[in-house]
């Protein structure tokens, strides 16, 4: 969700109908995520889970939304964020910088023993 939409939704006097649209969009996204998993795809859709988490965060930040809705969205947002974080690939270990590798080369290969004929 881009920031323009969030700013429009949080503007003073924003009609409650927009909140309903945001909730409907969120439910739509969640159903797609569930259907993706139900059709036997092993890997969760990380992008979709991230978008769901952002929608939940946006709903939790709406100042004039119902307090129960805000609290529920805040809790669910934390759960979805955990799901996204756990699905991210592990970071690749950093290689030594090039200059360091040039100045301090690694161990040399052992030279083969001479063969006697």
N, C-alpha and C positions, 0 to 999 in steps of 0.2 A: 504494500500500500504506500503510495507516495505521500510526501509531507503536505502537498496542496490539499489532498482529500482530507487528511487528518486535521489540518487547520480549518477547513470548511466545516467539518463535523464538530469541532470544539468551539467554533465562533459563538459568541453570545447570541441567544435567541434562535439557535439551530433547532429546527423542528424535530420532535421526537420520532417522526417518520423516518428520518435519516438513521436514527439508532436502529430502527427495525430493519432497514436495508442492510446495515452493517452486520447485524445478527444473522440475517438471512444469508448474506454472502459467506459468513463464517460457517454456518451449518452446511452450506453447499460445498465448501472446500473440505470440510471434515468428512462429508459423505464420499467425496471423491477419494480421499485418502483411505477410507475404510474399504471402498470398492477395489482400490488398487491392491490392497493387502488380501482381500477376499478372493481375488482371481489368481492366486497362487504365485504372485511375484514375491520372490524372497527378500529382495532389498526394498526397504521403505523409500518412498519418494522424499528425499531430503529437502528439495526446493519447496514442495507442497507443505511439508511439516513446518518449514521456516515461515512461509506465508501465513499459515494458521496461527503460529505463535505471534507474529506481528499484528494480526487482526485482534487477537485476544488482548495484547498489550494496548492497542488503540482503544478498545472498548473499556479496559480497566482505567484508562486515563480520561475518559469523558466526564467532565465535572457534573453535568446534570443528568447522568444516567442513574438508574436505580442503584442504591448502595449494595443490594444483594447481587445484582448483575456485575457491578464493578469488582466486588470481592471474589466472586466465582471466576470471573475472567482473569483476575490477577493470579489466583491459585493455578488455574489451568495453563496460563501462560508460562509459569515456572515449570510445570510438568512437560509442556511441549518443548521448552528451551532445553530441558534435560535430555529429551529424546533426540533433539537435533544435535546436541553436543556429543552424545554417546555414539551417534551414527557417523560423525565426522571421522575421516581417516586419521590415523596416528601421524604426528608430524615426522617428517623425514629428518634423520640426524644430520646436523650441519657438518659440512666438510671443512677442513682447515682452510683458511684463506690461502690464496695462491702464493702470496709473498712468503708466508710461513712455510708452505710446502717446498718452495725453492730454496729457502735459507736453511731449513732443517729437513733434509730428505729422510724418508723412512729407512728401515733396515735394508741393507743390501742383500741381494740374492747370494746364496752360497755358491761358490765356484765348484764345478764338478771335479772330482778327483781324477788325476791323470790315469789313463789305462796302461797297463803293462802288457806288451805283446810277446 
